[in-house]
């Protein structure tokens, strides 16, 4: 893995955690709720998976 792919993976994790953490607030969850943590984790994994599939 070279540094350019590593940067893309880190950006995918960052963007996925932000998007995944924001989605539960659209459904009425609090900003610092457990669902935000779960959504942030799932979003990071989903975006990382998509970045991996896109690059490989």
NORBELCOR-V276789 format. One record per residue. N is the residue number from 1. RES is the residue in one small letter. SS is DSSP state (A for helix, B for strand, O for the rest). PSI is psi in whole degrees, 0 to 359 (none if undefined). Layout:
BEGIN
N;RES;SS;PSI
N;RES;SS;PSI
END
This chain:
BEGIN
1;x;O;124
2;x;O;175
3;x;A;330
4;x;A;320
5;x;A;323
6;x;A;321
7;x;A;322
8;x;A;320
9;x;A;318
10;x;A;321
11;x;A;321
12;x;A;319
13;x;A;316
14;x;A;310
15;x;A;320
16;x;A;323
17;x;A;327
18;x;A;313
19;x;A;314
20;x;A;330
21;x;A;336
22;x;A;332
23;x;A;316
24;x;A;333
25;x;A;337
26;x;A;338
27;x;O;12
28;x;O;3
29;x;O;156
30;x;O;164
31;x;O;320
32;x;O;46
33;x;O;172
34;x;A;327
35;x;A;329
36;x;A;322
37;x;A;317
38;x;A;315
39;x;A;322
40;x;A;318
41;x;A;314
42;x;A;320
43;x;A;321
44;x;A;317
45;x;A;320
46;x;A;315
47;x;A;324
48;x;A;317
49;x;A;316
50;x;A;321
51;x;A;320
52;x;A;314
53;x;A;326
54;x;A;325
55;x;A;336
56;x;O;none
END
